[in-house]
Amino acid sequence: MSELPPRLPPEAPIAMPEQRFDGPPPLPSAPPPIVGAIGSPTDILARRAILVLLTLVLALFASTSLKESVLSDGIGVTDALLLVIFFPLFALLAFGFINATVGYVVLTTGLHPGFRPVPRWSEPLQGRTAVLMPVHNEDVADVFGRLAHMAEALERVGAAASFDFFVLSDSAADNEGEELAAWEILSRRSACAIYYRRRTENVGRKPGNVAEWLRRFGAGYDYMLMLDADSLMGGETILGMAQIMDRRPAVGLLQTVPQVIGARTLFQRWMQFASRIYGPIATAGLVWWSGPEATFWGHNALIRVRAFAESCGLPVLPGRPPFGGTIMSHDVVEAALLRRRGWRVHMVMTEDTFEEYPPTLIDAAVRDRRWAQGNLQHLALLHASGFHWINRLQLLLGAAGYLASPLWLLLITVSVVQAVRGERGLMSGDSTGTVLFVTLALLFGPKLLGVLNAVADVRLRRSMGGTGAILRSVALDVPLSTLAAPAIALTQTIDLIGIARQRRAEWQPQNRHGDSLAMAAILPRYRWHLAMGVLLLALTPLMPLTALWLAPVTLGLLLSPLIVQWTASERWGRRAAGGRLFLTDAGVPEPQPLPILTGVTDRGA
């Protein structure tokens, strides 16, 4: 038997000072960008102006139409509240629609190539890269299987010597034996160096985990590939990204757009389909206007170590959690901090970069709860000194995405109150038809554009089973997403109320597998959804016209436990695939991580 490799390399410390959000911003430290570098259009300001102006025009048009109708019989408290709520909600809808429309135009006209392989060059790599996978009580076989897949992929492209893998464990002590056993198997057989470290104190969650690694080993590497426990990337993609960093010294971070894989339950297959068909145009639009001020999603991204260490030491926010304490949604903040020091942050639509999706609506909501708290923390950072205005916009949009849910429910509540009292409102004014038509166009327009793009893209169309399979899947996706939306909005609202009451989100392991949920486990989480559905149903005789408009909301709330249970089933997921619904990989098999734990069944074996 070969000698067991060292668990960790020699330490190579690098300084990672805590950053301040007040006072004079630090001086730029990035080198000047190379003329003609990737993602650096000269008309970027005009692009952003078009996006903002068109958003405002649509929002003002709809708000003016509503105002003329609602105020025709005088203004009351509910009228004023309705108008105040309506404008920001409609602006968010308009922003998403314009972004998707731009994405569709640039994809179909060839202005943006869409998803494509990362360019490759013949010269050898100059920099060394650490591949970091932070884990927290994850399925060991899955995690090390994905690592084995990536290590073998890098060996196949002849780059194993330039990449070292680090498993950065924040798992409980009971998990250490199984993780060490898997590490021993993989480290003996891999051409890449594989290292393992478990922290005994999980200070700062994932960003604290990465910061601890940087301060101990960061100086030994030029780049770090940031992964999540469910991340998977191809060797050609990883190597090509490292070559881009070699060639572009002003680039601090390259964020890829992971595709969803590993779908088993009906919910996962549904979300995987939605991301494949609607995601390309939304992403192309985002790339079009974000330029070198792109965001960071925390995983499947290549980062320049020196830039990150000098720019992204996160302080603890003043005050008590959930608003104070450790910064939870750290990635967007880190992108802003990199840009503040002059480093360029780009998003690349490349192939062979993947992640998994939670198996059920409940698991997605648990993850969403952490994101909601983290994104609301960003409101306190909008004033941070030195941030680019696009980074401030990204922070604001992240928080607004969660604040929209209680605003939608408040809008519905105001409309119901007006209808019961016999007042003219959103559902009964002369402008109802116009506002409704524009709202539906903004809601479903991106879906239509996504379908048109998928049908026109030969490779994408074939991978999704052909035009017929796409249309049948969309015919199921539209009503299903319409019915699920009210329950998701109410869940997010309940979470926000909990956050406002100082209920912090706990750092729990993410469930990545599931097959069916018992109704007894669902009903306690959805009792308020059922209660609101019953209330709207009871008020129907008092507001027949408004009840008709709100029928999808009422029906979605009443059916929410059944939708959760149905979509949580792997059996229904297989039936959907058998019926050619929600197909995403027809003729293009998904990458399969390598099993490495054969024979290792006991913890600590």
C-alpha positions in Angstrom: 0.0 0.0 0.0 1.3 3.4 -0.9 2.2 5.9 1.8 -0.7 8.1 2.9 -0.2 11.7 1.6 -0.1 14.5 4.1 -3.4 15.8 5.4 -2.4 19.4 4.8 0.4 21.2 2.9 3.0 23.5 4.6 1.4 26.7 5.7 1.7 29.8 3.6 0.0 32.6 5.4 -1.5 35.7 3.7 -3.0 38.7 5.4 -6.8 39.2 5.2 -7.6 42.4 7.0 -11.2 43.2 8.0 -12.8 45.8 5.8 -14.7 48.9 6.9 -17.9 50.1 5.3 -17.6 53.7 6.6 -14.9 56.3 6.2 -12.8 56.8 3.1 -12.7 53.8 0.8 -9.4 52.0 0.3 -7.3 52.9 -2.7 -7.6 50.7 -5.8 -5.0 48.0 -6.0 -5.9 46.2 -9.2 -3.8 46.7 -12.3 -5.4 48.6 -15.2 -7.6 46.3 -17.4 -6.3 45.2 -20.8 -8.0 47.0 -23.7 -10.5 44.8 -25.3 -10.7 42.4 -22.3 -13.7 40.1 -21.9 -17.0 41.6 -20.8 -15.7 45.2 -21.1 -18.1 46.9 -23.6 -17.5 50.6 -24.2 -21.2 51.3 -24.2 -21.9 49.9 -20.8 -23.3 53.1 -19.4 -25.8 53.4 -22.3 -26.9 49.8 -21.7 -27.6 50.5 -18.1 -29.4 53.7 -18.9 -31.7 51.8 -21.3 -32.5 49.2 -18.7 -33.3 51.8 -16.0 -35.3 54.2 -18.3 -37.4 51.4 -19.8 -38.1 50.0 -16.4 -39.3 53.5 -15.2 -41.4 54.1 -18.3 -43.3 50.9 -17.9 -43.8 51.3 -14.2 -44.9 55.0 -14.6 -47.3 54.0 -17.4 -49.0 51.3 -15.4 -49.1 53.4 -12.2 -50.6 56.4 -14.1 -53.3 54.2 -15.6 -54.1 52.8 -12.2 -54.1 56.3 -10.6 -56.6 57.7 -13.1 -59.0 54.9 -12.5 -58.7 54.5 -8.7 -58.9 58.3 -8.0 -61.9 58.9 -10.2 -64.2 58.8 -7.1 -61.8 60.6 -4.8 -58.8 59.4 -2.7 -59.0 57.4 0.4 -56.5 55.7 2.7 -56.7 52.4 0.8 -56.3 54.2 -2.5 -53.1 55.9 -1.4 -51.8 52.7 0.1 -52.6 50.8 -3.2 -50.7 53.3 -5.3 -47.7 53.3 -2.9 -47.5 49.5 -3.1 -48.2 49.2 -6.8 -45.3 51.2 -8.2 -42.3 49.3 -6.7 -43.9 46.0 -7.4 -44.6 46.9 -11.0 -41.1 48.3 -11.3 -39.6 44.9 -10.2 -41.8 43.1 -12.8 -40.7 45.6 -15.5 -37.0 45.2 -14.6 -37.2 41.4 -15.0 -39.1 41.7 -18.2 -36.7 44.2 -19.8 -33.7 42.1 -18.7 -35.2 38.9 -20.3 -36.1 40.8 -23.4 -32.6 42.1 -23.8 -31.2 38.7 -23.2 -33.5 37.2 -25.9 -32.5 39.9 -28.4 -28.7 39.5 -27.8 -28.9 35.7 -28.0 -31.1 35.6 -31.2 -29.1 38.3 -33.0 -25.8 36.8 -32.2 -24.6 39.7 -30.1 -24.0 37.2 -27.3 -23.0 33.6 -28.0 -24.9 32.1 -25.0 -23.6 29.0 -23.3 -20.4 27.9 -24.9 -17.1 26.2 -23.9 -14.5 28.3 -22.2 -11.7 29.4 -24.7 -8.5 27.4 -24.5 -5.0 28.4 -25.3 -1.9 26.3 -26.0 0.4 27.9 -23.4 0.8 26.2 -20.0 -0.8 27.6 -16.9 1.2 30.1 -15.0 -0.8 30.2 -11.8 -1.6 27.5 -9.2 -5.2 27.0 -8.2 -6.7 25.6 -4.9 -10.1 24.0 -5.4 -12.0 24.7 -2.2 -15.0 22.6 -1.1 -16.5 23.7 2.3 -18.7 21.0 3.7 -21.0 20.9 6.7 -22.4 17.5 7.6 -22.9 16.5 4.0 -23.3 13.1 2.4 -19.7 11.9 2.3 -20.0 9.6 -0.7 -21.6 12.4 -2.8 -19.1 15.0 -1.8 -16.0 12.9 -2.5 -17.6 11.4 -5.6 -17.8 14.9 -7.1 -14.3 15.7 -6.0 -13.1 12.5 -7.7 -14.9 13.4 -10.9 -13.2 16.8 -11.1 -9.8 15.5 -10.1 -10.0 12.9 -12.9 -11.2 15.5 -15.3 -8.2 17.7 -14.6 -5.9 14.7 -15.0 -7.4 14.0 -18.4 -6.7 17.5 -19.7 -3.1 17.3 -18.3 -3.5 19.9 -15.6 -3.5 17.8 -12.4 -0.1 19.3 -11.2 -1.6 22.9 -11.2 -4.6 22.1 -9.0 -4.8 21.1 -5.3 -8.1 20.1 -3.7 -9.1 21.1 -0.2 -12.0 19.7 1.7 -12.7 22.4 4.3 -14.9 20.6 6.8 -17.2 22.3 9.4 -18.9 19.0 10.1 -19.6 17.6 13.5 -16.9 15.5 15.2 -19.1 12.4 14.6 -18.7 12.9 10.8 -14.9 13.2 10.9 -14.1 9.5 10.7 -16.2 8.9 7.6 -14.8 12.0 5.9 -11.2 11.0 6.7 -11.8 7.5 5.3 -13.1 9.0 2.1 -10.2 11.4 1.9 -7.7 8.6 2.4 -9.2 6.6 -0.5 -9.3 9.6 -2.9 -5.9 11.0 -1.9 -4.2 7.7 -2.6 -5.7 7.3 -6.1 -5.8 11.0 -7.4 -3.1 12.6 -9.5 -4.1 15.9 -7.9 -3.1 16.7 -4.3 -6.1 16.2 -2.0 -6.1 17.8 1.4 -8.5 17.6 4.3 -9.1 19.9 7.3 -11.9 20.0 9.9 -12.4 23.0 12.1 -13.5 22.4 15.7 -15.1 25.8 16.0 -17.3 26.9 13.1 -16.6 30.7 13.4 -18.2 32.8 10.6 -19.8 29.9 8.8 -18.7 29.4 5.2 -16.9 32.8 4.8 -15.1 32.2 8.1 -14.1 28.7 6.9 -12.6 30.1 3.7 -11.0 33.0 5.5 -9.3 30.6 7.9 -7.9 28.7 4.9 -6.7 31.9 3.3 -4.9 33.1 6.4 -3.1 29.7 6.7 -2.5 28.6 3.1 -3.5 31.4 0.7 -0.1 32.7 -0.2 0.7 29.3 -1.8 -1.8 29.8 -4.6 -2.7 32.3 -7.2 -6.4 31.4 -7.6 -9.0 29.5 -5.7 -12.0 27.8 -7.3 -14.9 28.2 -4.9 -17.3 25.3 -4.7 -20.3 24.2 -2.7 -20.8 20.7 -1.5 -23.1 20.0 -4.5 -20.9 21.7 -7.1 -19.5 19.8 -10.1 -17.4 21.3 -13.0 -15.6 19.9 -16.0 -11.8 19.8 -16.4 -11.8 21.8 -19.7 -13.9 24.5 -18.0 -11.7 24.8 -14.9 -8.5 24.9 -17.0 -9.9 27.5 -19.4 -11.0 29.8 -16.6 -7.5 29.6 -15.0 -6.0 30.5 -18.4 -8.3 33.5 -18.6 -7.1 34.7 -15.2 -3.5 34.2 -16.3 -4.2 36.4 -19.3 -6.3 39.0 -17.6 -4.5 40.3 -14.4 -7.2 42.8 -13.6 -9.9 40.2 -13.3 -10.6 39.4 -9.7 -13.4 36.9 -10.1 -15.1 34.8 -12.8 -18.6 33.6 -11.9 -20.0 30.8 -13.9 -23.8 30.0 -14.4 -24.3 26.5 -13.0 -26.8 24.2 -14.6 -29.1 22.2 -12.3 -28.4 18.5 -12.4 -29.2 15.4 -10.3 -33.0 15.9 -10.4 -35.0 13.0 -9.0 -38.2 14.4 -7.4 -40.8 16.0 -9.6 -40.0 19.4 -7.9 -36.3 19.0 -8.9 -37.2 18.0 -12.4 -39.6 21.0 -12.7 -36.9 23.4 -11.4 -34.2 21.9 -13.6 -36.5 22.4 -16.7 -37.3 25.9 -15.7 -33.7 26.9 -15.3 -32.7 25.4 -18.7 -35.5 27.0 -20.7 -35.9 30.3 -19.0 -32.4 30.8 -17.6 -30.4 31.5 -20.8 -32.2 34.7 -21.7 -32.3 36.0 -18.1 -28.6 35.3 -17.8 -27.7 36.8 -21.1 -29.5 40.0 -20.1 -27.6 40.1 -16.8 -24.3 39.6 -18.5 -25.2 42.4 -21.1 -25.6 45.1 -18.5 -23.5 44.0 -15.5 -20.2 44.0 -17.4 -17.2 44.1 -15.0 -19.6 44.8 -12.0 -21.1 41.3 -12.1 -22.2 39.6 -8.9 -20.9 36.6 -7.0 -23.0 33.6 -6.1 -20.6 32.0 -3.7 -19.8 28.9 -5.7 -18.6 27.6 -9.1 -16.5 30.7 -9.4 -12.7 31.2 -9.8 -11.2 34.0 -7.7 -7.8 35.7 -7.6 -6.4 34.9 -4.1 -4.5 38.1 -3.5 -7.4 40.3 -4.6 -9.9 38.4 -2.4 -7.6 38.4 0.7 -6.9 42.1 0.5 -10.4 43.2 -0.3 -12.9 40.8 1.3 -12.2 40.3 5.0 -15.7 40.5 6.4 -16.3 42.3 9.7 -19.1 41.3 12.1 -22.0 43.7 11.7 -22.9 45.8 14.8 -26.0 44.8 16.6 -27.7 41.5 17.3 -28.7 38.9 14.8 -30.6 38.6 12.5 -29.6 42.1 11.2 -26.3 42.2 13.0 -23.6 39.6 13.5 -22.1 37.5 10.8 -22.8 38.6 7.2 -24.9 35.7 5.9 -25.3 36.4 2.1 -21.6 37.2 1.9 -21.1 36.6 -1.8 -22.7 39.8 -3.2 -20.9 41.9 -0.6 -17.6 40.3 -1.5 -18.2 41.1 -5.2 -18.8 44.7 -4.2 -15.7 44.8 -2.1 -13.6 43.4 -4.9 -14.9 46.1 -7.3 -14.2 48.8 -4.7 -10.5 48.0 -5.0 -10.6 48.1 -8.8 -10.8 44.4 -9.5 -13.1 43.3 -12.3 -15.9 40.8 -11.6 -17.3 39.0 -14.6 -20.0 36.5 -15.3 -19.3 33.9 -18.0 -21.9 31.7 -19.6 -19.9 28.6 -20.0 -20.6 24.9 -20.2 -19.8 22.1 -17.8 -20.6 23.8 -14.5 -23.3 22.3 -12.4 -25.1 22.3 -9.0 -28.0 20.4 -7.5 -31.4 21.8 -6.3 -33.3 21.1 -3.1 -35.6 18.1 -3.5 -38.9 19.6 -2.2 -40.6 23.0 -1.8 -40.1 22.8 1.9 -36.3 22.2 1.5 -36.2 25.2 -0.9 -38.1 27.3 1.6 -35.6 26.4 4.4 -32.7 27.5 2.1 -34.7 30.6 1.1 -35.1 31.6 4.8 -31.3 31.9 5.2 -31.1 33.9 1.9 -33.9 36.2 3.0 -32.1 37.1 6.3 -28.8 37.6 4.5 -30.3 39.8 1.8 -32.1 42.0 4.3 -28.8 42.6 6.0 -27.7 44.2 2.7 -30.0 47.1 3.3 -27.7 48.3 6.0 -24.8 48.2 3.5 -26.3 50.3 0.7 -24.5 53.3 2.1 -21.1 51.6 2.2 -18.3 53.9 1.1 -16.7 53.3 -2.3 -19.3 50.8 -3.6 -20.0 51.0 -7.4 -23.7 52.0 -8.0 -24.3 48.8 -9.9 -23.2 46.8 -6.8 -25.6 48.9 -4.7 -28.3 48.1 -7.2 -27.5 44.4 -6.8 -27.7 44.6 -3.1 -31.1 46.5 -3.3 -32.5 44.0 -5.8 -31.6 41.1 -3.7 -33.5 42.5 -0.7 -36.4 43.7 -2.9 -36.8 40.2 -4.2 -37.9 39.1 -0.7 -39.7 42.3 0.3 -41.9 41.9 -2.8 -43.7 38.9 -1.3 -45.3 40.8 1.7 -46.0 43.7 -0.7 -47.9 41.4 -3.1 -49.9 40.0 -0.2 -50.5 43.6 1.1 -51.7 44.6 -2.4 -54.1 41.6 -2.4 -55.3 42.5 1.1 -56.0 46.2 0.2 -57.9 45.0 -3.0 -60.0 42.7 -0.9 -60.8 45.4 1.7 -61.8 47.8 -1.1 -64.0 45.2 -2.8 -65.8 44.2 0.4 -66.4 47.9 1.2 -67.7 48.5 -2.3 -64.9 50.9 -3.3 -63.3 51.2 -6.7 -59.9 49.6 -6.8 -57.4 47.6 -8.7 -59.9 45.0 -9.8 -62.9 47.2 -10.6 -61.6 50.4 -12.3 -61.8 51.4 -15.9 -58.1 50.7 -16.3 -58.4 47.1 -15.1 -58.1 45.6 -18.5 -55.0 47.7 -19.4 -53.2 47.1 -16.2 -54.1 43.4 -16.2 -52.8 43.0 -19.8 -49.5 44.7 -19.1 -49.0 42.8 -15.8 -49.7 39.4 -17.6 -47.3 40.5 -20.4 -44.5 41.2 -17.9 -45.2 38.0 -15.9 -45.4 35.6 -18.8 -43.4 37.4 -21.5 -40.1 36.1 -20.2 -41.5 32.5 -20.3 -42.6 33.0 -23.9 -39.3 34.4 -24.9 -37.5 31.5 -23.2 -39.7 29.0 -25.2 -39.0 30.8 -28.5 -35.2 30.8 -27.7 -35.2 27.1 -26.8 -37.2 26.1 -29.9 -34.8 28.1 -32.2 -31.7 26.6 -30.5 -31.2 23.2 -32.2 -29.0 21.7 -29.5 -31.1 23.0 -26.6 -34.3 21.9 -28.3 -33.0 18.4 -28.8 -31.7 18.1 -25.2 -35.2 19.0 -24.0 -36.9 16.3 -26.1 -38.0 18.4 -29.0 -40.6 21.1 -29.6 -43.6 18.9 -28.6 -42.0 18.0 -25.3 -41.1 21.6 -24.6 -44.6 22.8 -25.2 -46.2 20.1 -23.1 -43.8 20.8 -20.3 -44.5 24.6 -20.4 -48.3 23.8 -20.4 -47.7 22.1 -17.1 -45.2 24.6 -15.7 -47.4 27.7 -16.2 -50.4 26.6 -14.1 -48.1 24.8 -11.6 -46.0 27.9 -11.1 -49.1 30.1 -10.9 -50.6 27.9 -8.2 -47.4 27.6 -6.2 -46.5 31.3 -6.3 -49.1 32.4 -3.6 -47.9 29.8 -1.1 -44.2 30.7 -1.8 -45.0 34.4 -1.2 -46.8 33.7 2.0 -44.0 31.5 3.2 -41.5 34.2 2.5 -43.7 36.7 4.3 -43.9 34.5 7.4 -40.1 34.2 7.3 -39.7 37.9 7.1 -42.0 38.4 10.1 -39.8 35.9 12.0 -36.7 37.8 11.0 -38.3 41.1 12.1 -39.0 39.4 15.5 -35.3 38.6 15.9 -35.6 34.9 15.0 -32.2 34.1 13.5 -31.7 31.4 10.8 -29.8 28.4 12.1 -27.0 26.9 10.0 -28.4 23.4 9.3 -27.1 20.9 6.8 -29.0 21.2 3.5 -31.1 18.2 2.5 -30.2 17.2 -1.0 -32.1 14.0 -1.3 -35.8 13.2 -0.7 -38.6 11.0 -1.8 -42.1 11.8 -0.7 -43.3 13.8 2.3 -46.0 12.7 4.8 -49.0 15.1 5.0 -48.5 15.2 8.8 -45.1 16.8 8.1 -46.5 19.3 5.6 -49.7 20.6 7.3 -48.0 22.3 10.3 -45.9 24.4 7.9 -48.9 25.3 5.7 -51.7 25.9 8.3 -51.6 29.7 7.6 -51.7 29.1 3.9 -54.9 27.0 4.3 -56.4 29.6 6.7 -55.8 32.4 4.2 -57.3 30.3 1.4 -60.4 29.5 3.4 -60.8 33.2 4.3 -60.6 34.3 0.6 -63.1 31.6 -0.3 -65.5 32.7 2.5 -65.3 36.3 1.2 -66.2 35.3 -2.3 -70.0 36.2 -2.1 -69.0 39.7 -0.9 -66.6 40.4 -3.8 -67.5 38.3 -6.8 -65.5 40.2 -9.4 -62.4 40.5 -7.2 -62.7 36.8 -6.2 -62.6 35.9 -9.9 -59.3 37.7 -10.3 -58.0 36.2 -7.1 -59.1 32.6 -8.0 -55.6 31.4 -8.8 -54.4 32.8 -5.4 -57.2 31.2 -3.5 -56.9 27.9 -5.3 -53.1 27.9 -4.9 -53.3 28.4 -1.1 -55.9 25.8 -0.6 -54.0 23.2 -2.7 -50.5 24.1 -1.3 -50.1 21.0 0.9 -51.1 18.7 -2.0 -48.7 20.5 -4.4 -45.9 20.2 -1.9 -46.6 16.5 -1.4 -47.0 15.7 -5.1 -43.9 17.5 -6.3 -41.8 15.9 -3.5 -42.2 12.5 -5.0 -39.5 10.7 -7.0 -42.1 8.3 -8.4 -43.9 11.3 -10.0 -40.6 12.6 -11.1 -39.9 9.3 -13.0 -43.5 9.4 -14.4 -42.9 12.9 -15.7 -39.7 11.8 -17.4 -41.5 8.8 -18.8 -44.2 11.0 -20.2 -41.5 13.3 -21.8 -42.3 16.1 -19.4 -39.6 18.4 -17.9 -36.8 16.7 -19.9 -33.4 18.4 -19.9 -30.9 15.8 -21.0 -32.5 13.9 -23.8 -29.5 12.4 -25.8 -27.1 14.4 -23.5 -26.5 12.3 -20.4 -25.7 14.3 -17.2 -22.2 14.0 -15.8 -22.1 11.2 -13.1 -19.7 11.6 -10.1 -17.5 8.6 -9.5 -18.3 6.3 -6.6 -15.3 6.1 -4.3 -16.6 4.7 -1.1 -17.2 1.1 -2.2 -16.7 -1.1 0.9 -16.6 1.8 3.3 -20.0 1.6 5.1 -19.2 2.4 8.7 -18.3 5.7 10.1 -14.6 5.8 10.9 -13.9 2.7 8.8 
